[in-house]
Amino acid sequence: MTPVELSPAGPQLSAIVAGAWRMAEWGWNAQQRLRWINECVEMGVTSFDHADIYGGYSVEALFGEALALAPGLRERLQLVSKCGIKLVSPLRPQHRLKHYDTSAAHIVASVDNSLRALHTDHLDLLLIHRPDALMDADEVAAAFTRLREAGKVRHFGVSNFRPSQFELLNSRIALATNQIELHPLHRAPLHDGTLDQCQRLRLRPMIWSPLAGGALLTGSDEVARRVQAVLQAIAQRHATSPATVAFAWLLRLPSRPLPLAGSRRIEAMREAVAALELHLDAQDWTEICQAASGHEVP
Ligand SMILES: NC(=O)c1ccc[n+]([C@@H]2O[C@H](COP(=O)([O-])OP(=O)(O)OC[C@H]3O[C@@H](n4cnc5c(N)ncnc54)[C@H](OP(=O)(O)O)[C@@H]3O)[C@@H](O)[C@H]2O)c1
């Protein structure tokens, strides 16, 4: 798999990124986690998506423990993490309620924690996890600059930002991506300016929950069932799987998204990678939208 440029200024990531959010639920030991990482890397999925809060502040350390078993592996990977959400957790007794914190002090402290947990000296990409009404763009830009100058983080971006929120921070410091939710059951970013902005700035969006957390393929409500029937039919026409068609639906977009595949099953990661070879024409693509919306395009 050829690595791709997330933005004209980098970083280079694998065209399919592995999401580590659910890793704590997998109940694996460090050797099993290392095997999953190695098998991803062998198929070209070399970029891994994290956040400080995943697994209630536990996933980065689980991943880092596995990485520490394989000296030299870190150099073959690109590590993405996020900060800005504070969870109520026994590990953070000072948090009274879930809230956001995009202060420079928190951003820098969170990155230091991530580096320690992941057993690495730098992140390839750091994202502000969610828009924060209390975010001071100058303060965030100053924290990013400090982290870059210290060699701790190479590139910066955001997640779940609306175009105006993205514009504000991007006016202070160049951002590499907006990581957003997008799948046939959640199509708002196709029309709300989010993807237009990415295309205009030549930044690729990163896409979370590309299978709607699994509901796209297993959901039992009417809309999910309609979409499943169409994914099945298209998969049959192309001799592939419905999951591969779902990833190809994202990859067809001209903003050239990077989907995050979040399965513990290597076979499912392979289905995501297979989508890089599947081109959907406009009729296949629209048929999926039509199944989701319940009506033809105007
Ligand atoms: N920035 C944000 O706010 C944000 C939010 C959420 C997630 N993320 C990132 O996005 C990544 C991906 O999100 P996600 O895990 O929700 O992705 P997803 O691909 O939509 O969902 C993965 C889930 O679907 C199941 N699944 C996968 N393939 C399947 C299939 N063929 N049939 C049935 N079920 C299937 C998986 O179970 P199995 O493991 O059993 O296959 C897993 O539980 C996360 O790991 C995280 O890195 C970011």
The ligand as an ORCA input file, in Angstrom:
! r2SCAN-3c Opt
* xyz 0 1
  N     -12.251     11.290     16.631
  C     -13.278     10.746     17.235
  O     -14.098     11.417     17.874
  C     -13.448      9.260     17.144
  C     -14.634      8.658     17.628
  C     -14.764      7.272     17.514
  C     -13.745      6.515     16.936
  N     -12.599      7.132     16.495
  C     -11.522      6.343     15.861
  O     -12.083      5.613     14.772
  C     -11.685      4.246     14.879
  C     -12.713      3.372     14.211
  O     -13.989      3.540     14.854
  P     -14.926      2.287     15.058
  O     -14.220      1.240     15.839
  O     -16.239      2.763     15.534
  O     -14.999      1.781     13.495
  P     -16.054      0.880     12.741
  O     -15.277      0.154     11.677
  O     -17.226      1.684     12.307
  O     -16.585     -0.162     13.825
  C     -15.788     -1.182     14.315
  C     -16.711     -2.141     15.016
  O     -17.470     -2.783     14.008
  C     -17.276     -4.174     14.102
  N     -17.090     -4.702     12.749
  C     -16.077     -4.511     11.911
  N     -16.241     -5.170     10.763
  C     -17.379     -5.798     10.897
  C     -18.094     -6.659     10.046
  N     -17.616     -6.987      8.807
  N     -19.278     -7.142     10.489
  C     -19.731     -6.816     11.716
  N     -19.088     -6.006     12.585
  C     -17.928     -5.504     12.166
  C     -16.015     -4.385     14.886
  O     -16.088     -5.590     15.600
  P     -14.882     -6.670     15.468
  O     -13.715     -6.063     16.146
  O     -15.399     -7.877     16.156
  O     -14.661     -6.855     13.983
  C     -15.976     -3.189     15.807
  O     -16.690     -3.438     16.996
  C     -11.519      4.035     16.397
  O     -10.701      2.936     16.704
  C     -10.876      5.333     16.805
  O      -9.480      5.272     16.534
  C     -12.448      8.476     16.589
*
